[in-house]
């Protein structure tokens, strides 16, 4: 989330481990993202706070403010799980996307330390979330080239396959 700033691009493409300085720079994205979101007046307040705090960990060891447990805004706790799940289910320069089973195991492993345990349970037991992750896992490196919305569903045509795959709106 929020790594739109140009200074983060080389770090996001790096295939090796980040240095301490690079990690510190990357961690500034939470505050910079909150500042960016705050430009939109209707996002000031709870949305801006959630963006700023989306790397706060349940156990208080996160950043930028070291918040813990219920002090972390609910939106930030949800974003933390969403952002982490997205990171695990997409290819990165340093590793391939992880399987659904591995993602669920990682969420389970870190519930109560990195994540709000009750939100992890809701996430891993949500049928819609499992479907979306499974769709991501089943897609190849193809990217959608055409999207057609019809009523409550979305149809996506994938490059190179010429196949339309229907996806229900969740």
Backbone bond lengths (Angstrom), bond angles and torsions (degrees), N, CA, C in turn:
res aa  C-N    CA-C-N  psi(-1)  N-CA   C-N-CA  omega(-1)  CA-C   N-CA-C  phi
1 X - - - 1.443 - - 1.518 109.44 -
2 X 1.292 115.80 131.84 1.451 121.11 170.37 1.505 116.60 73.78
3 X 1.298 118.45 15.39 1.461 118.77 -179.39 1.525 109.43 -90.51
4 X 1.320 115.24 37.91 1.452 122.64 -177.92 1.528 111.77 -75.74
5 X 1.303 117.47 -25.28 1.455 121.69 -178.09 1.529 110.77 -63.95
6 X 1.307 115.64 137.49 1.469 122.50 -174.80 1.528 113.59 -56.99
7 X 1.306 117.17 -32.26 1.465 120.21 -177.31 1.531 113.35 -63.96
8 X 1.334 117.12 -18.88 1.459 120.65 -179.24 1.534 112.79 -87.80
9 X 1.325 118.07 -18.60 1.470 122.15 -174.76 1.533 113.38 -53.56
10 X 1.338 119.54 -49.85 1.471 118.15 -179.00 1.533 112.34 -63.39
11 X 1.317 116.71 -31.99 1.464 120.29 -179.88 1.525 110.73 -70.55
12 X 1.317 116.49 -36.72 1.459 120.61 -179.19 1.523 112.59 -72.72
13 X 1.326 116.48 -23.92 1.469 120.79 178.89 1.524 112.68 -91.34
14 X 1.295 117.46 -10.87 1.456 121.53 -174.79 1.532 111.14 -65.83
15 X 1.313 116.01 132.22 1.463 121.06 -177.95 1.528 112.94 -89.32
16 X 1.316 116.87 -18.69 1.464 119.87 -179.07 1.529 110.04 -102.75
17 X 1.309 115.32 175.81 1.457 121.67 -178.77 1.527 110.13 -64.06
18 X 1.337 115.91 142.49 1.459 120.69 178.06 1.524 110.18 -74.63
19 X 1.327 115.89 147.49 1.463 120.75 173.90 1.528 108.53 -75.34
20 X 1.307 117.41 170.14 1.466 121.49 177.89 1.532 110.40 -60.27
21 X 1.321 116.80 -39.70 1.471 120.89 179.68 1.527 110.75 -66.78
22 X 1.331 116.34 -41.46 1.461 120.42 179.42 1.534 110.82 -66.01
23 X 1.319 116.26 -39.49 1.463 120.56 177.69 1.519 110.25 -62.92
24 X 1.325 117.01 -44.58 1.467 120.84 178.85 1.530 110.86 -60.89
25 X 1.323 116.71 -41.90 1.465 120.46 178.06 1.525 110.48 -63.72
26 X 1.315 117.40 -45.83 1.459 121.18 -179.14 1.529 111.18 -61.97
27 X 1.308 116.58 -35.06 1.457 120.16 -179.63 1.525 112.87 -68.19
28 X 1.311 118.15 -15.02 1.470 119.96 176.91 1.521 111.43 -74.03
29 X 1.344 117.65 -9.53 1.466 119.17 -177.77 1.520 112.64 -62.99
30 X 1.318 118.39 -29.24 1.465 120.25 -179.01 1.532 110.38 -63.86
31 X 1.318 117.06 -47.82 1.466 120.55 179.23 1.527 111.03 -68.79
32 X 1.327 117.11 -43.39 1.465 120.04 179.82 1.522 111.28 -62.88
33 X 1.308 116.83 -37.18 1.459 121.10 177.68 1.520 110.98 -66.70
34 X 1.327 116.03 -42.06 1.463 119.94 177.70 1.529 110.40 -62.30
35 X 1.320 116.64 -40.93 1.468 120.25 177.65 1.526 110.27 -61.49
36 X 1.321 116.29 -42.28 1.462 121.43 179.89 1.529 111.03 -64.83
37 X 1.311 116.98 -45.91 1.466 121.75 179.11 1.532 110.10 -62.58
38 X 1.307 116.58 -35.09 1.462 121.52 -178.87 1.511 114.42 -66.06
39 X 1.322 117.30 -12.89 1.469 120.57 176.26 1.531 109.88 -63.41
40 X 1.322 116.20 -32.05 1.460 121.36 178.17 1.524 107.30 -86.78
41 X 1.315 116.07 113.71 1.462 120.24 -171.59 1.527 113.06 -57.33
42 X 1.313 118.64 -35.62 1.464 119.68 -178.53 1.528 112.51 -72.57
43 X 1.331 118.01 -12.17 1.459 121.76 177.56 1.528 112.47 -94.15
44 X 1.314 116.84 -9.93 1.466 119.09 177.99 1.520 108.87 -64.72
45 X 1.292 116.23 146.36 1.460 119.78 -178.70 1.510 110.76 98.89
46 X 1.340 117.40 -121.99 1.464 120.68 -170.33 1.530 113.08 -65.58
47 X 1.332 119.18 -40.01 1.465 120.12 179.41 1.527 109.66 -66.86
48 X 1.304 116.58 -46.46 1.465 120.99 179.81 1.531 110.52 -61.55
49 X 1.316 116.88 -42.29 1.468 120.79 178.45 1.533 111.38 -63.47
50 X 1.322 116.58 -41.08 1.468 120.28 179.64 1.521 110.69 -63.91
51 X 1.329 116.95 -42.26 1.469 120.03 178.90 1.526 109.72 -63.66
52 X 1.312 117.33 -45.11 1.475 121.15 179.60 1.533 111.28 -59.05
53 X 1.317 116.80 -36.21 1.472 121.15 -171.51 1.520 114.50 -100.23
54 X 1.333 118.63 11.92 1.468 118.97 -174.06 1.528 114.25 -70.80
55 X 1.325 118.45 -2.50 1.471 121.35 173.00 1.531 112.14 -113.85
56 X 1.311 116.15 12.26 1.464 119.48 173.20 1.520 107.82 -75.16
57 X 1.311 115.59 135.03 1.467 120.91 -177.90 1.526 110.28 -99.55
58 X 1.309 116.01 148.14 1.457 122.64 -179.09 1.532 111.47 -52.47
59 X 1.338 116.74 -35.80 1.473 120.55 -177.50 1.528 113.50 -85.67
60 X 1.327 118.06 1.75 1.466 121.25 176.01 1.514 115.25 89.78
61 X 1.334 118.47 3.63 1.466 120.37 -176.87 1.535 113.07 -95.91
62 X 1.330 117.32 10.65 1.456 120.57 -179.06 1.518 112.54 -84.84
63 X 1.318 115.12 -166.80 1.458 121.41 -179.95 1.515 109.40 -139.34
64 X 1.302 120.27 159.48 1.464 129.21 12.20 1.526 114.69 -91.66
65 X 1.349 118.77 -11.83 1.470 119.76 -171.54 1.521 115.69 -113.78
66 X 1.336 118.28 -1.42 1.464 120.50 -179.70 1.518 113.30 66.68
67 X 1.330 117.66 31.23 1.463 121.28 178.02 1.523 109.90 -71.12
68 X 1.325 116.40 157.55 1.463 120.42 -178.99 1.522 111.09 -137.86
69 X 1.313 114.85 152.80 1.469 125.74 170.62 1.528 112.33 47.51
70 X 1.321 115.95 -131.66 1.462 122.18 -173.58 1.530 113.52 -64.95
71 X 1.310 118.09 -15.07 1.469 121.00 177.86 1.530 110.30 -68.89
72 X 1.327 116.20 -27.42 1.466 121.15 178.08 1.526 107.59 -72.78
73 X 1.318 116.67 129.58 1.459 121.29 179.97 1.525 110.37 -56.90
74 X 1.329 115.87 142.77 1.466 120.85 179.94 1.528 110.49 -56.37
75 X 1.320 117.96 -42.59 1.460 120.89 178.44 1.516 112.16 -57.95
76 X 1.328 116.95 -39.89 1.464 121.29 178.79 1.517 111.15 -67.22
77 X 1.331 117.28 -39.10 1.465 120.74 178.86 1.528 110.79 -64.91
78 X 1.326 115.93 -38.52 1.461 120.05 177.39 1.526 109.95 -68.57
79 X 1.335 116.92 -43.85 1.467 120.89 178.21 1.519 111.63 -60.72
80 X 1.326 117.47 -38.33 1.469 121.73 179.26 1.527 110.18 -58.10
81 X 1.318 117.01 -47.01 1.456 120.49 -179.85 1.528 109.93 -68.11
82 X 1.322 117.00 -43.88 1.471 120.95 -179.44 1.518 111.46 -62.65
83 X 1.316 116.41 -46.79 1.465 121.92 -178.38 1.528 110.40 -63.81
84 X 1.314 116.66 -43.35 1.461 121.18 -179.88 1.531 110.97 -66.49
85 X 1.329 116.35 -42.07 1.462 120.41 178.16 1.519 110.41 -63.22
86 X 1.330 116.50 -43.53 1.466 120.01 177.25 1.521 110.65 -60.30
87 X 1.315 117.18 -43.56 1.466 120.99 -179.68 1.526 111.24 -61.96
88 X 1.322 116.20 -39.13 1.462 119.18 -178.34 1.522 112.93 -75.72
89 X 1.339 117.86 -25.82 1.466 120.52 -174.82 1.522 113.05 -99.20
90 X 1.311 117.65 10.87 1.462 120.97 175.68 1.524 109.64 -124.98
91 X 1.320 114.90 149.12 1.457 120.01 177.04 1.519 109.58 -64.92
92 X 1.305 115.97 141.58 1.460 123.46 177.03 1.517 108.03 -124.89
93 X 1.329 118.15 160.19 1.471 118.96 179.72 1.529 112.76 -58.56
94 X 1.317 117.40 -28.37 1.460 121.85 -175.02 1.530 114.08 -98.99
95 X 1.377 117.73 -5.46 1.457 120.02 176.92 1.523 110.55 -169.21
96 X 1.329 115.22 159.10 1.459 122.00 176.22 1.529 109.54 -80.97
97 X 1.336 116.48 161.98 1.462 120.00 178.34 1.523 110.09 -60.53
98 X 1.311 115.73 152.86 1.459 121.90 -177.23 1.524 110.71 -94.03
99 X 1.317 116.54 157.46 1.461 121.89 179.03 1.527 110.17 -72.61
100 X 1.329 115.60 160.68 1.458 121.11 176.97 1.524 110.72 -56.61
101 X 1.312 116.80 -42.11 1.461 120.76 -179.37 1.531 111.16 -62.25
102 X 1.323 116.61 -40.58 1.463 120.71 179.53 1.523 110.57 -68.00
103 X 1.326 116.99 -41.11 1.474 121.00 179.00 1.522 109.63 -61.25
104 X 1.315 116.98 -48.08 1.465 120.70 179.40 1.528 110.39 -61.08
105 X 1.321 117.07 -42.77 1.473 120.79 179.20 1.532 111.11 -61.89
106 X 1.333 117.02 -40.07 1.462 120.46 179.40 1.530 111.00 -67.34
107 X 1.325 116.52 -42.54 1.469 119.01 177.17 1.526 110.50 -61.33
108 X 1.329 116.50 -42.42 1.474 121.04 178.05 1.532 110.93 -63.15
109 X 1.312 115.34 -44.08 1.470 120.91 -176.81 1.527 111.82 -60.16
110 X 1.325 116.49 -37.67 1.461 120.09 -174.01 1.526 114.32 -104.38
111 X 1.341 117.14 9.90 1.463 117.86 175.91 1.528 108.13 -70.67
112 X 1.300 115.14 137.12 1.459 120.08 -178.13 1.516 113.07 89.16
113 X 1.334 117.97 -14.74 1.470 120.17 174.54 1.528 109.21 -115.84
114 X 1.315 116.85 -60.89 1.462 119.55 177.15 1.532 110.81 -86.96
115 X 1.325 116.40 -40.20 1.453 121.89 -172.78 1.524 112.78 -115.35
116 X 1.326 115.09 155.15 1.457 123.31 170.41 1.531 106.50 -65.81
117 X 1.331 117.40 117.18 1.469 122.11 -174.98 1.525 112.31 -58.59
118 X 1.322 117.97 -39.44 1.468 119.44 -178.43 1.529 110.97 -67.09
119 X 1.334 117.87 -34.90 1.460 120.62 177.92 1.525 111.65 -72.57
120 X 1.330 116.80 -33.17 1.468 119.24 175.40 1.526 109.45 -62.71
121 X 1.313 117.13 -45.36 1.462 120.34 179.70 1.527 111.03 -60.96
122 X 1.322 116.85 -44.20 1.468 120.00 177.55 1.525 110.88 -60.78
123 X 1.318 116.37 -41.81 1.464 121.25 -177.54 1.522 111.51 -66.32
124 X 1.308 117.08 -51.95 1.469 118.82 -174.15 1.523 112.36 -72.58
125 X 1.328 117.24 -17.53 1.460 120.39 177.97 1.524 112.92 -97.13
126 X 1.315 117.62 -2.91 1.463 121.38 -179.36 1.525 109.31 -79.49
127 X 1.307 116.31 121.01 1.458 121.77 -179.74 1.531 110.05 -60.27
128 X 1.317 117.19 -43.13 1.474 120.84 -178.49 1.518 111.25 -61.12
129 X 1.315 117.96 -41.40 1.465 121.26 179.76 1.525 109.88 -64.89
130 X 1.307 117.11 -44.13 1.472 120.24 178.73 1.525 111.35 -61.88
131 X 1.335 116.96 -38.59 1.464 120.31 178.23 1.517 111.46 -63.36
132 X 1.329 116.02 -46.55 1.464 119.87 -178.86 1.522 110.10 -61.95
133 X 1.327 117.79 -45.77 1.464 120.93 179.24 1.526 110.17 -62.52
134 X 1.332 117.09 -42.43 1.461 120.65 179.37 1.529 110.49 -62.19
135 X 1.330 117.66 -40.22 1.462 120.73 177.27 1.522 110.89 -61.89
136 X 1.321 115.83 -42.72 1.464 119.67 177.88 1.521 110.45 -61.09
137 X 1.317 116.00 -40.80 1.456 120.89 -177.41 1.523 111.65 -69.79
138 X 1.334 116.02 -34.40 1.457 120.48 -177.13 1.513 112.94 -81.13
139 X 1.329 116.62 -17.83 1.459 118.26 178.55 1.518 108.05 -77.31
140 X 1.309 115.46 149.42 1.459 119.44 175.93 1.511 106.70 -88.02
141 X 1.301 116.95 -160.14 1.456 119.84 178.23 1.519 111.09 -76.03
142 X 1.338 116.26 3.35 1.451 119.74 177.80 1.519 109.08 -62.94
143 X 1.295 116.45 151.21 1.454 120.02 176.09 1.512 108.51 -120.98
144 X 1.345 116.53 149.28 1.449 118.07 -179.15 1.523 110.01 -67.34
145 X 1.308 115.91 138.48 1.457 119.24 178.77 1.516 111.57 -111.29
146 X 1.311 118.12 -21.73 1.449 120.81 179.86 1.519 108.87 -141.18
147 X 1.306 116.14 134.52 1.456 120.75 177.12 1.519 107.99 -123.00
148 X 1.304 116.93 132.71 1.443 122.92 179.56 1.516 107.82 -125.83
149 X 1.312 116.85 120.48 1.465 120.61 179.56 1.520 108.92 -97.97
150 X 1.331 115.57 129.67 1.455 121.20 177.96 1.516 108.23 -136.08
151 X 1.316 116.57 112.25 1.461 119.63 179.65 1.506 111.35 57.50
152 X 1.342 116.37 -125.66 1.455 121.10 -177.78 1.509 114.15 -92.52
153 X 1.348 117.90 10.73 1.458 117.86 -179.41 1.522 110.78 -127.48
154 X 1.295 114.84 162.80 1.457 122.17 177.76 1.511 107.51 -122.50
155 X 1.307 116.43 135.23 1.463 120.47 176.24 1.515 107.35 -113.46
156 X 1.307 116.12 133.24 1.459 121.72 -176.85 1.520 108.82 -123.30
157 X 1.328 117.66 130.84 1.464 121.03 173.96 1.516 107.34 -99.18
158 X 1.317 116.98 128.03 1.456 121.97 -175.83 1.513 110.16 -95.91
159 X 1.339 115.70 137.26 1.463 122.74 178.89 1.520 109.99 -54.88
160 X 1.287 116.40 143.70 1.455 125.38 176.28 1.523 114.35 72.70
161 X 1.317 118.61 -15.58 1.458 117.52 -179.04 1.515 111.42 -102.34
162 X 1.325 117.38 -27.39 1.447 120.71 -176.74 1.521 111.91 66.27
163 X 1.310 117.26 11.28 1.464 122.21 -175.97 1.525 109.42 -99.64
164 X 1.328 114.74 136.83 1.462 120.17 173.25 1.514 107.53 -93.91
165 X 1.308 116.13 127.52 1.455 120.39 177.37 1.518 107.09 -115.18
166 X 1.314 115.88 126.05 1.462 119.75 -179.83 1.520 109.10 -82.72
167 X 1.312 115.18 139.27 1.456 121.32 174.19 1.522 107.23 -131.10
168 X 1.285 116.01 128.34 1.444 120.35 176.76 1.516 108.66 -74.28
169 X 1.324 116.60 144.05 1.470 120.18 175.19 1.512 108.13 -73.37
170 X 1.317 117.44 131.87 1.460 121.46 -178.46 1.498 110.69 -101.38
